[in-house]
Amino acid sequence: MHAVLLYLRSIPNVDREKVVLYGVSRGATASAMVAAEDSDLRAVVLVAGIYDLAATY
């Protein structure tokens, strides 16, 4: 997902100040992990993810 964000930000007509990450289910869990390391994201939308991995597995 880091590579996708780098690519997206390299596109000339993409406003780097307005990149939002949206994740559903396992994608929400992955998005939360990526967002914790990427302070340049404008917003993060997490839908129906598993956020307590220790309790789940």
C-alpha positions in Angstrom: 0.0 0.0 0.0 3.0 2.3 0.6 3.9 1.9 -3.1 0.4 2.8 -4.2 0.5 6.0 -2.2 3.9 6.9 -3.6 2.7 6.3 -7.1 -0.6 8.3 -6.5 1.4 11.2 -5.1 3.7 11.2 -8.2 0.8 11.8 -10.6 0.9 15.5 -11.7 -2.8 16.2 -11.5 -3.2 14.6 -8.0 -3.3 17.1 -5.2 -0.8 15.6 -2.7 -2.4 17.6 0.1 -5.8 15.8 -0.3 -4.9 12.1 -0.4 -7.4 10.0 1.7 -7.0 6.3 2.5 -10.2 4.2 2.6 -10.2 0.6 3.8 -13.0 -2.0 4.3 -12.7 -5.2 6.4 -9.0 -6.4 6.2 -8.3 -3.4 4.1 -9.4 -1.3 7.1 -6.9 -3.1 9.3 -4.1 -2.6 6.7 -5.1 1.0 6.2 -4.9 1.7 9.9 -1.4 0.2 9.9 -0.3 2.3 7.0 -1.9 5.5 8.3 0.1 5.1 11.6 3.2 5.5 9.5 2.1 8.1 7.0 1.5 11.5 8.4 0.8 13.1 5.0 -2.6 11.5 4.6 -5.5 14.0 4.7 -7.9 11.5 6.2 -8.4 7.8 6.9 -11.7 6.1 6.6 -11.9 2.6 8.2 -15.0 0.5 7.7 -15.7 -2.9 9.5 -12.1 -3.7 10.4 -10.5 -5.8 13.1 -8.7 -3.5 15.4 -7.8 -5.8 18.3 -5.8 -8.5 16.6 -4.7 -10.1 19.9 -8.4 -10.6 20.9 -9.4 -11.8 17.4 -6.7 -14.3 16.8 
